[in-house]
Amino acid sequence: MTNDILNGMTSAEIYALARQREAQENEQAEQACREKLETLKAQRKDLIARQTAELAAIDRDIKALGGRVPPGRKSPAGEGRNGDEGDAGQSASGVGLSKMVLDLIHERGEMTTKALRQELQSQGVETRHISQTLAYLKRNNRLRNISRGVYGPL
């Protein structure tokens, strides 16, 4: 029967029919891929939600016992809209890095960047952005740069 239909068609019609059938097969394959992708995305979302909830619970327990969340791992419960921490730039006590730097410099007088970094690290403060903080404080006339790497109160 198929041969009878094909015998009555021209080669151009047969070629068009073949392209149409190939397009249908491609569409079916793409649809199957989309469905599989949606399934995998849903599985991933569920896994991340479970993991986030479990990590948040563990982080709460750690904080309740007086510990800190390990560096490089931010608590999902404390994250802002963009995935950043809501208290970025602040120590565990809630005081900002700028305030701590100013307090140290006013208390001790002139200090080098290295000494500031060591002192803040000994207090458990993240000092990754100390250079930017010092530049900000200098730019806003809250401290002065005595010489290269040495800062003092105004």
C-alpha positions in Angstrom: 0.0 0.0 0.0 2.8 2.4 0.8 4.4 1.6 -2.5 1.2 2.5 -4.3 1.1 5.9 -2.6 4.8 6.5 -3.3 4.4 5.3 -7.0 1.9 8.1 -7.6 4.1 10.8 -6.2 6.9 12.8 -7.9 10.4 12.8 -6.5 10.0 16.3 -5.2 6.8 15.3 -3.3 8.6 12.3 -1.8 11.6 14.5 -0.8 9.2 17.0 0.8 7.4 14.2 2.6 10.7 12.8 3.9 11.7 16.3 5.2 8.4 16.7 6.9 8.7 13.3 8.6 12.3 14.2 9.6 11.1 17.5 11.1 8.4 15.6 13.0 10.9 13.1 14.4 13.2 16.0 15.4 10.4 17.8 17.1 9.5 14.6 19.0 13.1 14.2 20.1 13.3 17.8 21.2 10.1 17.4 23.2 11.5 14.3 24.9 14.6 16.3 25.8 12.5 19.2 27.2 10.5 16.8 29.3 13.6 15.1 30.7 15.2 18.6 31.3 12.1 19.7 33.3 12.2 16.5 35.3 15.9 17.0 36.1 15.4 20.6 37.0 12.6 19.7 39.4 14.7 17.0 41.0 17.6 19.5 41.4 15.3 22.1 42.9 14.0 19.6 45.5 17.5 18.4 46.3 18.7 22.0 46.9 15.7 22.8 49.0 16.3 19.8 51.2 20.0 20.5 51.5 19.4 24.1 52.3 16.9 23.3 55.0 19.2 20.7 56.5 22.3 23.0 56.4 20.3 25.8 57.9 19.2 23.6 60.8 22.8 22.5 61.4 24.1 26.1 61.2 21.4 27.1 63.8 22.6 24.4 66.1 26.2 25.4 65.7 25.4 29.1 66.4 23.2 28.1 69.4 26.2 26.3 70.9 28.3 29.4 70.4 30.2 28.3 67.3 30.6 30.0 64.0 29.7 28.8 60.5 32.9 27.7 58.8 34.4 30.3 56.4 33.4 29.9 52.8 30.0 28.5 53.8 27.3 31.1 54.3 24.2 30.2 56.1 21.2 30.0 53.8 19.0 31.5 56.5 21.1 34.7 56.6 21.3 35.2 52.9 19.9 38.2 51.2 18.0 38.4 47.9 21.1 38.0 45.8 22.6 35.2 47.8 24.8 37.5 49.7 24.8 37.6 53.5 22.5 40.2 55.0 25.2 41.3 57.5 28.1 41.4 55.1 31.0 43.5 56.3 30.0 42.9 59.9 31.6 40.8 62.6 29.8 38.2 64.7 29.0 40.9 67.2 27.2 43.0 64.6 29.8 45.8 64.5 31.1 46.7 61.0 34.7 46.4 59.9 35.0 50.2 59.5 33.9 50.8 63.1 36.3 48.1 64.4 39.2 49.6 62.4 38.5 53.1 63.6 38.2 51.9 67.2 41.5 50.1 67.0 43.4 53.1 65.4 41.9 55.6 67.9 42.8 53.3 70.8 46.3 52.4 69.7 47.3 55.4 67.6 49.3 54.7 64.4 49.1 51.2 63.1 50.3 49.4 60.0 48.0 47.5 57.8 49.7 44.3 58.8 49.2 45.0 62.5 45.6 45.9 61.9 44.9 42.7 60.0 46.6 40.6 62.6 44.7 42.2 65.5 41.3 41.9 63.7 42.0 38.3 62.8 42.9 37.5 66.4 39.4 38.9 67.3 37.9 36.5 64.7 37.0 39.2 62.2 37.1 38.5 58.4 39.8 40.8 57.1 39.6 40.0 53.4 38.7 43.5 52.4 40.8 45.5 54.9 42.6 47.5 52.1 39.3 48.6 50.6 38.0 49.6 54.0 41.1 51.6 54.8 40.9 53.4 51.5 37.2 54.1 52.1 37.9 55.5 55.6 40.8 57.6 54.2 38.7 59.0 51.3 36.0 60.0 53.7 38.4 61.7 56.1 37.8 59.4 59.0 41.5 58.5 59.3 44.7 59.6 57.8 47.5 57.8 55.9 50.8 58.7 57.7 53.0 56.8 55.3 52.7 53.8 53.0 50.7 51.1 54.9 50.6 53.2 58.1 47.3 54.7 59.3 46.5 57.0 62.2 43.6 58.9 63.7 42.7 62.4 62.4 
